[in-house]
Amino acid sequence: MSTQPAAHYDRVHEAWTLIMGEEFHYGYFADPATPLDEATAALTSEMLELAGIGEGDRVLDIGCGTGRQSCDLAEQLGARVLGITTSASGVAAASALARSRGVEARFEQRDGTANGLPDGAFDVVWALESSHLMRDRAGLLSESARVLAPEGRLVLCDIIRKREIPFLEVRDRRDDFAVLRAAFGDAHMEPLSVYASLLEELGMTVVEATDISVPTLPTFAAWRANVTAHSATLLGLLGEQGVADFVRSTHVLEEFWSDGTLGYGILAAVKSPL
C-alpha cells in the first residue's frame, strides 16, 4: 500500500475540511458568486446524475475523503457503500461521521490500485478527486473495472492535464510545481483522453468525458476566502509556511487553469454485460 498520499492526507485532513468544506472537493459554479457549499453539492449532483445509483446498489467510494459522500449515498439513496482510502485518519473520521449520522456506510483502509476486493462485487465505483494521487492510473481503472458487476457504472471526476508540458517549461516553472507538491502532495495528472482510452481497453464503454474546467475555476477564490476566515486555526494546524504554500498554490492553479495547462474533467463508463 502506498504510504506517501496517506501521510500527506493525515497531516492536512482537518485543515482542508475548514478550507474546502464538508464535501472536501472542488465546486461546480453556475456563477462565480455561488457559495462554496452549494458549488460542491452541485459537483456531487453532476456525478450522481451519471452514476444512476438506486436503492440497494453496492457502491465502492475510492478515496472517500471525509466520508460525506459515502454517508449521503447510503442515507439518501439507500445504497450499500464501502469507502476506501489509504489514510488511517480518513477511515477514522469517516467512520465517526457515519456513526454520528446513524448511517450504515463502511470504511476501510485499502489502496485503490490494488484493493483486494472480490470480482464483480459492486454496481457503482465512485472516484471523486482521488485518482490524481495514484501514480498507477492503469491499476486504478483495471481494479475498478474488475470489481464492477456486469453493466456496473464507473463515475470519476478529477484534475486533468490538458496539454503536454515541455521539459524546459517544467524546469522554468519548477518553483510552481514545488508549491503544488507542498500543498497537495505528489499529484500526477493525466488528460481525460487517457482515462477514456484505458477504460476502453478494459472493455468499458465511456458514456461521458467532459471538460468542466470553466465552472470549477472559482473554487480557488472560495478556498482563499476560507483561509482568511479560519486563519488562526489554520496557522495552528499547518503552520505559517503551510498556510502560505496553500494560498500560493491556489494562485498557481488559477494560472494553470487560465493558460490551459490543467483543468478539471468528469467521466462515466459502463461495464459490458456478460
C-alpha angles and dihedrals in degrees: 000000000000110000103186098078089042093052091049092047092049090055098048103031099102094041094049091052088060092046101040102029132235094308090056099209146084121297131238103223119200083184128013089238093059111121113254095242091055092047094050089048088051091055090051088051090054089055093045092054090055096041096055092203115188135186112294095015114146108234128191111201106199112203093009097190113191091353091245096125093043091052092046092050091051096043101039102032103027092239123158102235134193114186118198132191137157088232119097091197090050091055091048094048094045093047090050090051092051091050092048091052095042090238124149097222113134128216130199138175105247139139115248091214093056106015101166092220124137123272115265093007098134139055095201134026112202119194114175114180095326104104096075089067092055113083091191096070092162089053092051093051096042091050090048091052092045096055093046119098117231109292089015118150132234118199121183137169129181150132111298137197109238101189142016112271111216118228093246091054091049088052093048092048096041091120090056092050090047090054091051091051091049093051103036107019129240099333123175119194128202131188117266087243090063091058091048094048094049092050092049089051087055091055095256121138112230109219099172134024110160133166108227097172095127098057092043096051096087089062092088096057089048091052091050090052089055091049088057092046093051099030098131094050093044092052088057093049102040104016126233094289093047092052092046091049091051094050092046090048091059090055091048091051091049088055092049091049091048097048094045098249097116135011143146133276141186124207138181131187137177128218116234119255119250 
